[in-house]
């Protein structure tokens, strides 16, 4: 590959098919805040002409001390500005380390990746104002020698949008189909869906957060085990438990579920305080530990399916649901969701959708958001907008991302 100075992104038109592929590295700290999902890819072209090839995916958990420190920043905890700065820098160093390790798997040295994009831990998300995100980008640029892009949500929020979801731009790029209705369903900490009805144009795309995916399940498991376990491995606890249907119906009355899109949510609605209330109420009802996990898992599955029933199926059939995110590893959740979607589809006179994974389409199940961030940042660095106002509610399209520049290559300033 040429030196970074020769391959640095420039303002471009629709395609750059005669140029060598750009190496992009995306990193995502999701709402579960358990670690980093990273992806290294090659990309050619821009916009709907973009073609990508995934080179390597890497996941790395936060060290237990760092994860615990981050969770002590979430409400209702209080902290000092010094503590906030310390963790902002620590996250930046950790992200730089993950990026360097991923580059090494492909034999790439400092300065041999064209662009790094990341989302750090979201400390607070206000749909009407913006987000507070941790992770110093200058440390990532220093570690990798790459142009580093972060805070992609900020420009959309400044334009009056909710700053989320941003993935629909890439979902449309990768999964649109002229005759088949598809839904791209992420199962991260929060669940979000991009419905891609057959033949949909880009300016018609909608997407929204349906509610919790792993966040409540993880919170319940952590509470039940005093932190010894932080998730339900393969859904084993939920599989052993019994869903309390009456309790589940009460949980599904949460006002967020009936709120019409565009909408986003996060820990403010479904974080640890919510999990604590769920466990306390479940205990009062006499539920055992596994029953609590099963009911929390059913809450995720049923709230997603009901969102399809309210906001997706009425607009047209969905033939295929493509799952991504950490929740794909929870076989009990996937089974519950598959059954719930079939019931909702039948109520609308539609066939049950085929439920698949990103891997069935040649993409890593858990690298979707890292891939998304890399592509969105690459569009932005080329001067191209990549938010979708039909999704976020923004007043206009926006170029996404804020840039930290790496040190100059040897001889670059000569």
Secondary structure, 3 states (H helix, E strand, C coil): CCCHHHHCCCCCCCCCCCCCCEEEEEEECCCCCCEEEEEEEEEECCHHHCEEEEEEEEEEECCHHHHHHHHCCCCCCCCCHHHHHHHHHHHHHHHHHHHHHHHHHCCCCCCCCCEEEEECCEEEEECCCEEEECCCHHHHHHHHCCEEEECCHHHHHHCCCCCCCCCHHHHHHHHCCCCCCEEEEEECCEEEEEEECCCCCHHHCCCEEEEECCHHHHHHHHHHCCCCCCCCHHHHHHHHCCCCHHHHHHHCCCHHHHCCCCCCCCHHHHCHHHHHHHHHHHHHCCCCHHHHHHHHHHHHHHHHHHHHHHHHHHHCCCCEEEEECHHHHCHHHHHHHHHHHHHHHHHCCCCCCEEEEHHHHCCCCCCHHHHHHHHHHHHHHCCCCCCCHHHHCCCCCCCCCEEECCCCCCCCCC
